[in-house]
Amino acid sequence: MAQYQNMNNILFAYCISIFIFIYLMSVIDQYGSAYAQVNPDFIATLSGKEVVPPVKTTGTGEAHFVISNNSIYYQINVSNAGKIISVQIHGGAVGTNGDVLVTLFKSKDNGTNSIKNIPKISDNSSITQRSSSFSANGNFDGSDLIGSLNGKTVKDIVLVMHSDEMYVNVITENHPDGELRGQILENEG
């Protein structure tokens, strides 16, 4: 009988251990999910068919955004587009055009007069443009915001990003209204 009691105690302890393990894993998972929501990252897939009205182009690209407390890091890669004049973030839902909220890149030798008074953010860490590719990365913060977000903070721009009503617009010499565009969406993967 004592042997069965010991087996029951061992089985009981084993079950309690499994329960505690499952409970701790759920707490860790909830904490991890909460952390991921505090510092999300976003992505925009760039194409001509997203421009309003759509543009025929072989150009493609991606823009990645990583949020921190005080700034947003961006990485933009474009292939097969024309000479890039400016890369901007606009407010606006899919299928609509909106105002510029921040300019990520503005060419120094801007050969067109269609882009006026657009401030370029000061922290472009790296910019590379070749005949068939373009890459830029850097950071921006609340002081770089213009338009309806002028005077706002990184938290404010992240709220707009979560609404899916913000897009990246790549302006080229041949397409002063934009050759590539992509909605900024939270990166699920």
RAJOWO-V461378 format. One line per field, one symbol per residue. phi: phi as a letter, one per 30 degrees, with the letter a starting at -180 (. if undefined). psi: psi as a letter, one per 40 degrees, with the letter a starting at -180 (. if undefined). burial: # if it has 24 or more other ideal C-beta (glycine too) atoms within 12 Angstrom, else .. A space follows every 50 residues. Layout:
phi=???
psi=???
burial=???
This chain:
phi=.dddddddddddddddddddddddddddddddddddddbdbbbbccaddd dcdebdacdbabbcbbcbdcabdbbbbbbicdddcabbccdldeibcbdd cacdabddcddbcdcbhcdcddcddabbbcecbbbbblbbbedcdbidce icceeddddddddicbbcbcccedbdckcbaaddbdddc
psi=ddddddddddddddddddddddddddddddddddddddgiiiihhhidee ihiihhieiiiihihhhadeihhihhhhifiahhdihihihiiheiiiih dihdhhhdfheieehifhihidghdhhhhideihhiiaiiadeeiabeeh eaidddddddddeffiihhhhidegeehdiihihihhe.
burial=......................................##########.# #...#.#.#########...#########.############.....### #######.......#..#.##..#..#.#....#########.####.#. ...#.###.##...########..############...
